[in-house]
Amino acid sequence: MLIRNYRPLWNLVAEGFGNHDPGAGRHQGAMPDWDVLHPGRPWAARCAPSKVAEHQTRERISTHWSGLENPV
C-alpha cells in the first residue's frame, strides 16, 4: 500500500537502492540503475554494464517526477 500511495523512485524507476552483493558467480547481471547514478559500491563495479544509459535513467526519473500530483 505504501509503495502504491507514495510511488518511491527507487522501486519504480531506478531500481537497486537496497541491493546487496549478489554473491560469487552472480555478477554477470547488469549493474543496477541506482549504481549507474550513484557509483561507489565495490561489488557493483563487478557487474555487467547496464543495458540502460545513465541519461535514459535520468529522463525516466524526470518523467516520474513530472507525473506526480504533489512532488516534494
C-alpha positions as CSV (number, residue, x, y, z in Angstrom):
1,M,0.0,0.0,0.0
2,L,2.8,2.5,0.8
3,I,4.5,1.8,-2.5
4,R,1.3,2.3,-4.4
5,N,0.5,5.6,-2.5
6,Y,3.9,7.2,-2.4
7,R,5.4,5.6,-5.6
8,P,9.1,5.7,-4.5
9,L,11.5,6.4,-7.2
10,W,13.9,3.6,-6.2
11,N,11.1,1.0,-6.6
12,L,9.7,2.2,-9.9
13,V,12.3,3.9,-11.9
14,A,15.9,3.5,-10.6
15,E,15.9,0.0,-9.0
16,G,18.8,-1.3,-7.0
17,F,18.8,1.1,-4.0
18,G,18.6,-1.7,-1.4
19,N,20.6,-4.3,-3.3
20,H,23.4,-6.2,-1.6
21,D,26.4,-8.0,-3.2
22,P,24.8,-10.8,-5.2
23,G,27.5,-13.3,-4.3
24,A,30.1,-15.4,-6.1
25,G,29.4,-16.1,-9.7
26,R,26.3,-13.9,-9.9
27,H,27.8,-10.6,-11.1
28,Q,27.0,-11.3,-14.7
29,G,23.7,-9.5,-14.2
30,A,23.5,-5.9,-15.3
31,M,24.6,-3.1,-12.9
32,P,21.5,-1.7,-11.1
33,D,20.2,1.7,-12.2
34,W,21.0,3.0,-8.8
35,D,24.6,2.2,-9.1
36,V,24.9,3.8,-12.5
37,L,23.6,7.1,-11.0
38,H,25.5,6.7,-7.7
39,P,28.7,4.7,-8.2
40,G,30.7,3.6,-5.3
41,R,29.5,0.2,-4.1
42,P,32.6,-2.0,-4.8
43,W,30.5,-5.1,-5.8
44,A,28.5,-3.1,-8.4
45,A,31.7,-2.5,-10.4
46,R,32.0,-6.2,-10.9
47,C,28.5,-6.4,-12.6
48,A,28.0,-6.4,-16.3
49,P,27.4,-2.9,-17.8
50,S,23.9,-1.6,-17.5
51,K,21.7,-2.0,-20.6
52,V,20.2,1.4,-20.0
53,A,22.4,4.5,-20.4
54,E,22.6,7.0,-17.5
55,H,20.9,9.7,-19.5
56,Q,17.9,7.4,-20.2
57,T,17.5,6.7,-16.4
58,R,17.7,10.4,-15.7
59,E,14.9,11.0,-18.3
60,R,12.8,8.3,-16.7
61,I,13.3,10.0,-13.3
62,S,12.3,13.4,-14.7
63,T,9.2,11.8,-16.3
64,H,8.3,10.1,-13.0
65,W,8.6,13.4,-11.0
66,S,6.5,15.3,-13.6
67,G,3.7,12.7,-13.3
68,L,3.3,13.2,-9.5
69,E,0.4,15.4,-8.3
70,N,2.4,16.8,-5.3
71,P,6.1,16.4,-6.0
72,V,8.3,17.1,-3.0
